[in-house]
Amino acid sequence: MGACVFQKIHVGLPKQFTGMKRKYFSVLLVVAAFLLNSPAMACTNYIVTKGASADGSVMITYAADSHVLFGELYHWAPAVYPEGAMMDIYEWDTGKFMGQIKQARRTYNVVGNMNEFQVAIGETTYGGLPQLETQKGAIMDYGSLIYIALQRSKTAREAIMVIGNLMAEYGYASSGESFSIADKNEAWIMEIIGKGDFEKGAVWVARRIPDGYVSGHANQARIQTFPLANGKTSITDEQFAKINLPGIECVYSHDVIEFARKNLKFEGKDADFSFSDTYAPITFDGARFCENRVWSFFREVNSDMEKYLGYIMGHDLKNRMPLFILPNKKISQKDLMTYMRSHMEGTPLDMSTDIGAGPYECPYRWRPMVWEVDGKTYVHERVTATQQTGFSFVSQSRNMADEVGGIIWFSVDDAASTVYTPIYTSSRNIPATFARGNGAMMEWSDDAAFWVFNQVSNFAYTRYNAIHPEIQVRQDSLENLYIKRVQDIDKKALELLSSDKTAAIMYVTDFSVKNADDLVHYWKKFYQYLFMKYMDGNVKTYIPGQQNPKVVQPGYGEEWLRTIVNDNGEELKYIGAPSH
């Protein structure tokens, strides 16, 4: 989601909330006043090319992280418009009316962040230089660019061209963005930043990820130097007519370097120009809160990534990671679901092992992320799986007929506590439980997937090491089941497609809708089970034929009890021999 604005706040806390050391009678929580190019701490994308995937599909992931985003599944049906039709543009983050643009004569079916031709787009906001964040009169915000490009593009390269042309014609109304753009053949990273009020439009660079490689981005611009235009492997937007040449691996705005020379005092050689270092220089925040999430993915698939530990911890900002790497193994959609659930387990950034995890080893910390005690500043980690996720997905663009090939594995809420359900992107309807209008951030709906999954995840945060393993078992079982179901659905749908395209599309639509709605109903019952079992600090087990369950009271672990003793043991001592 869009860039967050952080302001410093001072909070005087009552004694009972001052932490483990009683001397901290007054604690100041400080949200860091991020400087210059400070990134928004939201959203994560991973990219897998077909040569790196287990089944030959191109995959991207996206976690749309925002404290105000209500998770729902968007849908635009295909349409034909009359000559001269106009389209209203509303800013995705705020709903603000931005203006009108020319409507395309024909638009395509879009389900979530993927269309019927298997084009998928994700994003992360990196912000960049503050003087470039706003542009008077600009219409195209980053969210509108994504969903309009999906409605108008049959390939990833077409999407790049649509985005570039829209920004040039209508201006760019957001801060710096990184886009993941994929189809069934290839995947690209496109990084954009506006020209502020210097000029209309934006400067940008798009790099193709070499087949067999993986990449990612997470709120920090990652494209540094890039191949300069030669008409064969690299072109500018003035050469868009060549974009479909098979050798093209880089496309960029013709003035991306010139603009920096003119307005940002770049004085180096063109060949040495780095997009990231110029428009969004790396900082401690960018490494520790953003690049760390890319590293979390990279280290799962390549054994040589420990050498970047100092970089992602913010200790060595010069040792930057490459834009893409060669994985040591093939990656499945299930693998990507797992990587989106990372809490940095087994690394120095694992938050389940320090005192902040509490007695139940909860790997989450409530905001602010940057805080101050006794004049010193500290951080909580920002990892991939986070509580404020609106929705996330794993997209699969597969090498088969488009009517069957495109699947978006969709979920709402925290990826670590949710379930990814398969939605074929040729679907003409979407599940009612995920539909827009079924609830809102301040409007409860018992049938809204967002609220059902939030009930489970937020309850789990209270007894994480007991409840979350139960979630994982259900999660894993369901996703494995869905993967097998998709294989059967594929087979039947392809059979139907050979004789009746409409029947095939309705078949995958019906499956997508029913599977998702059944999942939400199941998860609602699961919440009821968890609540009954773990309420009031007890753990209850049903005994067939008996009114009352078996009840155990596990209390706290010895390590946490020792922490209590170290903090206040003298006052809590039992006098005399225990009588119970």
C-alpha positions as CSV (number, residue, x, y, z in Angstrom):
1,M,0.0,0.0,0.0
2,G,1.0,3.6,-0.2
3,A,3.6,5.3,1.8
4,C,2.9,5.8,5.5
5,V,3.6,9.1,7.2
6,F,5.2,8.8,10.6
7,Q,5.3,11.4,13.3
8,K,7.1,11.5,16.6
9,I,4.8,10.8,19.6
10,H,5.6,10.7,23.3
11,V,3.5,8.5,25.5
12,G,3.8,8.5,29.3
13,L,2.9,5.0,30.4
14,P,1.4,3.9,33.8
15,K,3.5,1.8,36.1
16,Q,1.7,-1.4,35.3
17,F,2.6,-1.1,31.6
18,T,6.3,-0.2,31.9
19,G,7.8,-3.6,31.0
20,M,9.9,-6.0,32.9
21,K,12.2,-3.6,34.7
22,R,10.4,-1.6,37.4
23,K,12.7,1.3,37.1
24,Y,11.1,2.1,33.8
25,F,8.3,4.1,35.3
26,S,8.3,6.4,32.3
27,V,8.8,5.1,28.8
28,L,8.7,7.1,25.6
29,L,7.5,5.4,22.5
30,V,8.8,7.1,19.4
31,V,7.7,6.6,15.9
32,A,10.8,7.5,13.9
33,A,10.6,10.7,11.9
34,F,11.8,9.1,8.7
35,L,14.2,11.2,6.7
36,L,14.4,12.0,3.0
37,N,13.9,8.7,1.2
38,S,12.5,6.7,4.0
39,P,10.5,3.7,2.7
40,A,7.0,2.8,3.7
41,M,7.1,-0.3,5.8
42,A,4.6,-2.3,3.9
43,C,4.2,-4.9,1.2
44,T,6.4,-7.7,0.0
45,N,6.9,-9.3,-3.5
46,Y,8.8,-12.4,-4.5
47,I,9.3,-13.4,-8.2
48,V,10.0,-16.8,-9.6
49,T,10.7,-17.3,-13.3
50,K,9.5,-20.4,-15.2
51,G,12.9,-21.9,-15.3
52,A,13.1,-21.7,-11.5
53,S,9.7,-23.1,-10.7
54,A,8.9,-26.7,-10.1
55,D,6.1,-26.9,-12.7
56,G,7.3,-24.4,-15.2
57,S,4.9,-21.6,-14.2
58,V,5.9,-18.0,-13.6
59,M,5.0,-16.9,-10.1
60,I,4.9,-13.7,-8.1
61,T,3.7,-13.1,-4.5
62,Y,2.2,-10.0,-3.0
63,A,1.3,-9.1,0.5
64,A,-0.8,-5.9,0.6
65,D,0.1,-4.6,4.0
66,S,-1.7,-1.7,5.5
67,H,-3.4,-1.0,8.8
68,V,-6.4,0.4,7.0
69,L,-6.8,-2.0,4.0
70,F,-9.8,-4.3,4.1
71,G,-8.9,-7.5,2.4
72,E,-11.1,-8.4,-0.5
73,L,-10.9,-9.8,-4.0
74,Y,-11.4,-7.3,-6.8
75,H,-13.1,-8.2,-10.0
76,W,-13.5,-6.3,-13.3
77,A,-15.6,-8.1,-16.0
78,P,-14.5,-7.8,-19.6
79,A,-16.3,-5.0,-21.5
80,V,-16.5,-3.2,-24.8
81,Y,-16.9,0.6,-24.7
82,P,-18.0,3.1,-27.3
83,E,-15.6,5.4,-29.1
84,G,-14.8,8.4,-26.9
85,A,-15.8,6.9,-23.6
86,M,-14.0,8.2,-20.5
87,M,-12.9,6.5,-17.3
88,D,-13.1,7.9,-13.8
89,I,-9.9,7.5,-11.8
90,Y,-10.0,7.1,-8.0
91,E,-6.9,6.9,-5.9
92,W,-6.6,3.3,-4.7
93,D,-5.4,4.1,-1.2
94,T,-7.9,6.8,-0.4
95,G,-10.8,6.7,-2.8
96,K,-10.2,10.3,-3.8
97,F,-11.4,11.3,-7.3
98,M,-8.4,12.1,-9.4
99,G,-9.9,12.9,-12.8
100,Q,-10.8,11.2,-16.1
101,I,-8.8,9.4,-18.7
102,K,-9.7,7.9,-22.1
103,Q,-11.3,4.5,-21.8
104,A,-10.0,1.6,-23.9
105,R,-12.4,0.2,-26.5
106,R,-12.0,-3.3,-25.0
107,T,-11.0,-4.4,-21.5
108,Y,-10.2,-7.9,-20.1
109,N,-11.4,-9.9,-17.2
110,V,-9.4,-9.2,-14.0
111,V,-9.6,-11.2,-10.8
112,G,-7.6,-9.6,-8.0
113,N,-4.2,-8.7,-9.4
114,M,-4.3,-11.1,-12.4
115,N,-6.2,-11.1,-15.6
116,E,-7.6,-13.7,-18.0
117,F,-4.4,-13.7,-20.1
118,Q,-2.4,-14.6,-17.0
119,V,-0.8,-11.2,-16.6
120,A,-0.1,-10.6,-12.9
121,I,1.1,-7.4,-11.1
122,G,2.2,-6.8,-7.6
123,E,3.8,-3.8,-5.9
124,T,5.7,-2.4,-3.0
125,T,6.1,1.3,-2.2
126,Y,9.6,2.6,-1.6
127,G,8.9,6.4,-1.4
128,G,12.1,7.8,-2.7
129,L,13.2,11.5,-2.7
130,P,10.5,13.7,-1.0
131,Q,10.7,16.4,-3.6
132,L,9.4,13.9,-6.2
133,E,6.5,12.5,-4.2
134,T,3.8,14.9,-5.3
135,Q,2.9,16.2,-8.8
136,K,0.3,18.9,-9.2
137,G,-2.5,17.9,-11.6
138,A,-1.3,14.3,-11.9
139,I,-4.1,11.7,-12.3
140,M,-2.5,8.2,-12.3
141,D,-1.8,6.8,-8.9
142,Y,0.1,3.5,-8.6
143,G,-3.0,1.4,-7.7
144,S,-4.9,2.7,-10.7
145,L,-1.9,1.9,-13.0
146,I,-1.9,-1.7,-11.8
147,Y,-5.6,-2.4,-12.3
148,I,-5.9,-0.4,-15.6
149,A,-2.8,-2.2,-17.0
150,L,-4.4,-5.5,-16.1
151,Q,-7.6,-4.6,-17.9
152,R,-5.7,-3.6,-21.0
153,S,-2.7,-6.0,-21.3
154,K,-2.2,-9.5,-22.8
155,T,1.4,-9.7,-21.8
156,A,3.8,-8.4,-19.2
157,R,5.5,-6.3,-21.9
158,E,2.2,-4.8,-22.9
159,A,1.6,-3.9,-19.2
160,I,4.9,-2.1,-19.1
161,M,4.0,-0.1,-22.2
162,V,0.5,0.7,-20.8
163,I,1.9,1.9,-17.5
164,G,4.6,4.0,-19.2
165,N,2.2,5.7,-21.6
166,L,-0.4,6.4,-19.0
167,M,2.1,8.2,-16.7
168,A,3.5,10.2,-19.7
169,E,0.0,11.3,-20.7
170,Y,-1.7,11.9,-17.4
171,G,1.1,12.4,-14.9
172,Y,2.1,10.2,-11.9
173,A,0.4,10.8,-8.6
174,S,2.2,8.6,-6.1
175,S,5.6,8.2,-4.5
176,G,8.2,5.7,-5.6
177,E,6.9,2.2,-6.5
178,S,8.3,-1.1,-7.5
179,F,6.1,-3.4,-9.7
180,S,6.4,-7.1,-10.3
181,I,4.9,-7.8,-13.7
182,A,4.5,-11.4,-15.0
183,D,2.9,-13.5,-17.6
184,K,3.2,-17.2,-18.5
185,N,6.6,-16.6,-20.2
186,E,8.5,-14.1,-18.2
187,A,8.7,-11.8,-15.2
188,W,9.9,-8.2,-14.9
189,I,10.6,-5.6,-12.2
190,M,9.6,-2.1,-13.0
191,E,10.7,0.8,-10.7
192,I,9.0,4.2,-11.0
193,I,9.3,7.6,-9.3
194,G,7.5,10.8,-10.2
195,K,9.1,14.0,-11.5
196,G,7.6,16.0,-8.7
197,D,6.6,19.5,-9.9
198,F,9.7,19.7,-12.1
199,E,8.0,18.0,-15.0
200,K,4.9,16.0,-15.8
201,G,5.1,12.2,-15.6
202,A,7.7,9.8,-14.1
203,V,11.1,8.3,-14.7
204,W,11.4,4.5,-14.5
205,V,13.4,1.4,-15.4
206,A,12.1,-2.1,-16.1
207,R,14.4,-5.2,-16.0
208,R,13.5,-8.6,-17.2
209,I,14.4,-11.4,-14.7
210,P,16.5,-13.9,-16.5
211,D,14.8,-17.3,-16.9
212,G,15.9,-19.7,-14.1
213,Y,16.4,-16.9,-11.6
214,V,14.3,-15.4,-8.8
215,S,14.0,-11.9,-7.5
216,G,12.0,-9.8,-5.0
217,H,11.4,-6.4,-3.6
218,A,10.0,-5.1,-0.3
219,N,9.7,-1.2,-0.1
220,Q,13.2,-0.4,-1.2
221,A,14.2,0.4,-4.8
222,R,16.5,-2.4,-6.0
223,I,17.4,-1.6,-9.6
224,Q,20.9,-0.1,-9.7
225,T,22.8,0.1,-13.0
226,F,21.1,-1.2,-16.1
227,P,22.0,-2.0,-19.7
228,L,21.8,1.2,-21.8
229,A,19.7,1.4,-24.9
230,N,21.1,-0.3,-28.0
231,G,17.9,-1.3,-29.8
232,K,18.6,-5.1,-29.4
233,T,18.7,-5.9,-25.7
234,S,17.7,-2.5,-24.2
235,I,15.4,0.2,-25.3
236,T,13.8,3.4,-24.1
237,D,10.1,4.3,-24.1
238,E,10.8,6.2,-27.4
239,Q,11.4,2.8,-28.9
240,F,8.3,1.0,-27.5
241,A,7.7,-0.4,-31.0
242,K,10.6,-2.8,-30.4
243,I,9.4,-4.0,-26.9
244,N,8.3,-7.4,-28.2
245,L,11.7,-8.3,-29.7
246,P,12.7,-11.5,-27.9
247,G,16.1,-10.1,-27.0
248,I,14.8,-7.1,-25.1
249,E,15.7,-7.4,-21.4
250,C,15.6,-3.8,-20.3
251,V,13.2,-0.9,-21.0
252,Y,13.4,2.6,-19.4
253,S,12.1,6.1,-19.7
254,H,14.3,8.0,-22.2
255,D,15.0,10.8,-19.7
256,V,15.7,8.8,-16.5
257,I,19.4,9.8,-16.5
258,E,18.9,13.3,-18.1
259,F,16.3,14.2,-15.4
260,A,18.7,13.3,-12.7
261,R,21.5,15.4,-14.3
262,K,19.1,18.4,-14.7
263,N,17.4,18.3,-11.3
264,L,19.3,16.1,-8.9
265,K,22.9,17.1,-9.9
266,F,24.0,13.6,-11.1
267,E,27.4,14.1,-12.7
268,G,28.7,10.6,-13.4
269,K,28.9,8.6,-16.6
270,D,25.6,7.2,-18.0
271,A,27.0,3.7,-17.7
272,D,27.5,4.3,-13.9
273,F,24.1,5.6,-13.3
274,S,22.2,3.7,-10.6
275,F,18.4,4.2,-10.4
276,S,18.2,3.2,-6.7
277,D,21.2,5.1,-5.5
278,T,19.9,8.3,-7.2
279,Y,16.2,8.2,-6.6
280,A,16.0,6.1,-3.4
281,P,19.4,5.7,-1.7
282,I,19.7,2.8,0.8
283,T,19.5,3.7,4.5
284,F,19.4,1.7,7.7
285,D,15.6,1.6,7.4
286,G,15.7,0.4,3.8
287,A,18.1,-2.4,4.7
288,R,16.7,-3.5,8.1
289,F,13.0,-3.1,7.4
290,C,12.8,-3.8,3.7
291,E,15.8,-5.6,2.1
292,N,15.7,-8.0,5.0
293,R,12.5,-9.5,3.6
294,V,14.0,-10.1,0.2
295,W,17.0,-11.7,1.9
296,S,14.5,-13.9,3.9
297,F,13.3,-15.4,0.6
298,F,16.8,-15.5,-1.1
299,R,18.3,-17.4,1.8
300,E,15.6,-20.1,1.6
301,V,16.6,-20.9,-2.0
302,N,20.3,-20.1,-2.1
303,S,22.9,-21.3,0.4
304,D,25.3,-18.4,-0.3
305,M,23.2,-15.5,1.2
306,E,24.6,-15.4,4.7
307,K,27.3,-13.0,3.4
308,Y,24.6,-10.4,3.2
309,L,23.5,-10.6,6.9
310,G,25.5,-7.5,7.8
311,Y,23.8,-5.6,5.0
312,I,20.2,-6.5,5.9
313,M,20.9,-5.7,9.6
314,G,21.9,-2.2,8.5
315,H,25.6,-2.6,9.5
316,D,27.1,-2.6,6.0
317,L,25.1,-0.7,3.5
318,K,27.7,-1.0,0.8
319,N,27.4,-4.8,0.5
320,R,24.1,-4.7,-1.5
321,M,22.4,-7.9,-2.7
322,P,22.0,-8.5,-6.4
323,L,18.7,-7.8,-8.1
324,F,18.2,-11.5,-8.9
325,I,19.9,-14.8,-7.9
326,L,20.0,-18.3,-9.1
327,P,18.2,-20.7,-6.7
328,N,19.7,-24.0,-5.6
329,K,16.3,-25.8,-6.1
330,K,13.1,-25.6,-8.0
331,I,10.3,-23.7,-6.2
332,S,6.6,-24.7,-6.0
333,Q,3.6,-22.6,-5.2
334,K,3.5,-24.3,-1.8
335,D,7.1,-23.2,-1.2
336,L,6.1,-19.6,-1.9
337,M,3.2,-19.8,0.5
338,T,5.7,-20.9,3.2
339,Y,8.2,-18.1,2.4
340,M,5.4,-15.5,2.7
341,R,4.9,-16.8,6.3
342,S,8.4,-16.1,7.4
343,H,9.1,-14.5,10.8
344,M,12.9,-14.7,10.2
345,E,13.0,-17.9,12.2
346,G,16.5,-19.1,12.9
347,T,18.1,-15.7,12.2
348,P,19.3,-12.9,14.5
349,L,16.1,-11.1,13.5
350,D,13.7,-13.8,14.9
351,M,11.4,-12.0,17.3
352,S,10.0,-15.2,18.9
353,T,13.1,-15.7,21.1
354,D,13.5,-12.4,23.0
355,I,11.6,-11.1,26.0
356,G,9.3,-9.1,23.7
357,A,7.7,-12.4,22.6
358,G,6.2,-12.8,26.0
359,P,5.4,-16.1,27.7
360,Y,3.9,-17.6,24.5
361,E,6.7,-16.8,22.0
362,C,4.7,-14.5,19.8
363,P,6.8,-13.2,16.9
364,Y,4.7,-10.0,16.5
365,R,5.3,-6.5,17.9
366,W,2.7,-3.8,17.9
367,R,3.6,-0.5,16.3
368,P,5.5,1.7,16.5
369,M,8.5,-0.1,15.0
370,V,11.0,2.5,16.1
371,W,10.9,3.5,19.7
372,E,13.0,5.2,22.4
373,V,13.8,4.3,26.0
374,D,16.0,6.5,28.2
375,G,17.2,8.6,25.2
376,K,18.3,5.6,23.1
377,T,16.5,4.5,20.0
378,Y,15.6,0.8,19.2
379,V,13.6,-1.1,16.6
380,H,11.2,-4.0,16.3
381,E,11.9,-6.1,13.2
382,R,9.7,-5.9,10.1
383,V,9.4,-9.4,8.7
384,T,7.4,-10.8,5.8
385,A,4.4,-12.2,7.7
386,T,2.8,-9.3,9.5
387,Q,-0.5,-8.7,11.4
388,Q,-1.6,-5.8,9.2
389,T,-1.9,-7.6,5.9
390,G,-5.1,-6.8,4.0
391,F,-4.7,-9.6,1.4
392,S,-1.9,-11.6,-0.1
393,F,-1.5,-14.0,-3.0
394,V,0.7,-16.3,-5.0
395,S,0.0,-16.0,-8.7
396,Q,0.7,-18.8,-11.1
397,S,0.9,-18.1,-14.8
398,R,1.1,-21.5,-16.3
399,N,2.0,-22.8,-19.8
400,M,-1.5,-23.9,-20.8
401,A,-4.6,-22.4,-22.3
402,D,-5.4,-19.0,-20.7
403,E,-8.9,-20.1,-19.8
404,V,-7.4,-22.6,-17.4
405,G,-3.8,-21.6,-16.9
406,G,-4.1,-18.5,-14.7
407,I,-4.5,-19.1,-10.9
408,I,-4.3,-16.6,-8.1
409,W,-3.9,-18.3,-4.8
410,F,-5.6,-15.7,-2.7
411,S,-5.9,-15.1,1.0
412,V,-6.8,-12.3,3.5
413,D,-5.1,-11.2,6.7
414,D,-1.8,-12.4,8.1
415,A,-0.2,-14.9,5.8
416,A,1.1,-17.0,8.7
417,S,-2.4,-17.6,9.9
418,T,-4.4,-17.7,6.7
419,V,-5.1,-20.2,3.9
420,Y,-4.4,-19.6,0.2
421,T,-7.4,-20.7,-1.9
422,P,-7.1,-21.1,-5.7
423,I,-9.1,-18.7,-7.9
424,Y,-8.9,-19.3,-11.7
425,T,-8.5,-15.9,-13.3
426,S,-10.8,-16.6,-16.1
427,S,-13.6,-16.7,-13.5
428,R,-16.6,-14.5,-14.2
429,N,-17.8,-14.5,-10.6
430,I,-16.0,-14.3,-7.3
431,P,-16.8,-15.8,-3.9
432,A,-19.3,-13.7,-1.9
433,T,-17.2,-14.1,1.2
434,F,-14.3,-12.3,-0.5
435,A,-16.4,-9.8,-2.5
436,R,-16.1,-6.0,-2.3
437,G,-18.9,-4.6,-0.2
438,N,-19.1,-7.5,2.2
439,G,-17.9,-5.7,5.2
440,A,-15.4,-2.9,5.6
441,M,-12.6,-1.9,8.0
442,M,-15.1,-0.4,10.4
443,E,-18.1,-2.5,9.3
444,W,-18.4,-6.0,10.6
445,S,-19.8,-8.9,8.5
446,D,-20.0,-12.4,9.8
447,D,-19.7,-13.7,6.3
448,A,-16.6,-11.6,5.3
449,A,-13.5,-13.7,4.9
450,F,-11.4,-10.8,6.3
451,W,-13.2,-10.8,9.6
452,V,-13.3,-14.6,9.9
453,F,-9.6,-15.0,9.4
454,N,-8.8,-12.0,11.7
455,Q,-10.7,-13.7,14.5
456,V,-8.5,-16.8,14.3
457,S,-5.2,-14.9,13.9
458,N,-5.8,-12.3,16.6
459,F,-6.9,-15.0,19.0
460,A,-3.7,-17.0,18.2
461,Y,-1.6,-13.9,19.1
462,T,-2.7,-14.4,22.7
463,R,-1.4,-18.0,23.1
464,Y,0.9,-18.2,20.0
465,N,3.0,-21.3,20.8
466,A,-0.1,-23.3,21.7
467,I,-2.7,-22.1,19.1
468,H,-0.6,-21.4,16.0
469,P,0.6,-25.0,15.6
470,E,-3.0,-26.0,15.3
471,I,-3.5,-23.4,12.6
472,Q,-0.5,-24.7,10.7
473,V,-1.8,-28.2,10.7
474,R,-5.2,-27.1,9.2
475,Q,-3.4,-24.6,6.9
476,D,-1.1,-27.2,5.5
477,S,-3.8,-29.9,5.1
478,L,-6.1,-27.6,3.2
479,E,-3.5,-26.1,0.9
480,N,-2.2,-29.6,-0.1
481,L,-5.8,-30.7,-0.7
482,Y,-6.4,-27.7,-2.9
483,I,-3.3,-28.3,-4.9
484,K,-4.6,-31.8,-5.6
485,R,-8.0,-30.5,-6.4
486,V,-6.6,-28.1,-9.0
487,Q,-5.0,-31.0,-10.8
488,D,-8.4,-32.6,-11.2
489,I,-10.1,-29.4,-12.1
490,D,-7.4,-28.6,-14.7
491,K,-8.0,-32.0,-16.4
492,K,-11.8,-31.6,-16.6
493,A,-11.6,-28.0,-17.7
494,L,-9.2,-28.7,-20.5
495,E,-11.5,-31.5,-21.7
496,L,-14.4,-29.0,-21.7
497,L,-12.3,-26.4,-23.4
498,S,-11.8,-28.5,-26.4
499,S,-15.5,-28.3,-27.3
500,D,-17.1,-25.5,-25.2
501,K,-15.1,-22.5,-24.1
502,T,-17.9,-21.0,-22.1
503,A,-18.6,-24.3,-20.3
504,A,-14.9,-24.5,-19.3
505,I,-14.9,-21.0,-17.9
506,M,-18.0,-21.6,-15.9
507,Y,-16.6,-24.9,-14.6
508,V,-13.5,-23.2,-13.2
509,T,-15.6,-20.3,-12.0
510,D,-17.9,-22.5,-10.0
511,F,-15.0,-24.4,-8.5
512,S,-13.2,-21.2,-7.5
513,V,-16.3,-19.7,-5.8
514,K,-17.5,-22.8,-4.0
515,N,-14.0,-23.8,-2.7
516,A,-13.4,-20.3,-1.3
517,D,-16.8,-20.0,0.3
518,D,-16.5,-23.5,1.8
519,L,-13.1,-22.5,3.2
520,V,-14.5,-19.4,5.0
521,H,-17.3,-21.5,6.5
522,Y,-14.8,-24.1,7.7
523,W,-12.6,-21.4,9.2
524,K,-15.5,-19.9,11.1
525,K,-16.1,-23.2,12.7
526,F,-12.4,-23.6,13.4
527,Y,-12.4,-20.3,15.3
528,Q,-15.3,-21.5,17.5
529,Y,-13.3,-24.7,18.2
530,L,-10.2,-22.7,19.2
531,F,-12.1,-20.3,21.3
532,M,-13.8,-23.0,23.3
533,K,-10.6,-25.0,23.7
534,Y,-8.2,-22.1,24.9
535,M,-10.5,-19.5,26.6
536,D,-9.5,-18.3,30.1
537,G,-6.0,-19.7,29.9
538,N,-7.2,-23.3,30.0
539,V,-6.7,-26.1,27.5
540,K,-9.9,-28.2,27.2
541,T,-10.4,-31.6,25.6
542,Y,-13.8,-33.0,24.7
543,I,-14.7,-36.3,26.3
544,P,-17.3,-38.2,24.4
545,G,-20.5,-38.9,26.4
546,Q,-19.5,-36.5,29.2
547,Q,-20.9,-33.0,29.9
548,N,-17.6,-31.6,31.1
549,P,-14.3,-31.6,29.2
550,K,-10.9,-32.5,30.5
551,V,-9.2,-29.3,31.6
552,V,-5.5,-28.6,32.0
553,Q,-3.9,-25.4,33.2
554,P,-0.4,-25.2,31.6
555,G,0.4,-21.8,33.0
556,Y,3.7,-20.2,32.0
557,G,6.9,-21.9,31.0
558,E,9.9,-22.1,33.4
559,E,11.9,-19.5,31.5
560,W,9.1,-16.9,31.7
561,L,8.5,-17.7,35.4
562,R,12.2,-17.1,36.0
563,T,11.8,-13.7,34.3
564,I,9.0,-12.9,36.7
565,V,11.1,-13.9,39.6
566,N,14.0,-11.8,38.4
567,D,11.7,-8.8,38.1
568,N,9.7,-9.0,41.3
569,G,10.5,-12.2,43.0
570,E,10.9,-10.9,46.5
571,E,7.3,-9.6,46.6
572,L,5.9,-12.7,45.1
573,K,7.6,-15.2,47.5
574,Y,5.3,-17.8,49.1
575,I,5.5,-17.8,52.8
576,G,5.6,-21.3,54.5
577,A,5.1,-24.7,52.9
578,P,2.7,-24.8,49.8
579,S,-0.7,-26.2,50.7
580,H,-1.8,-27.0,47.1
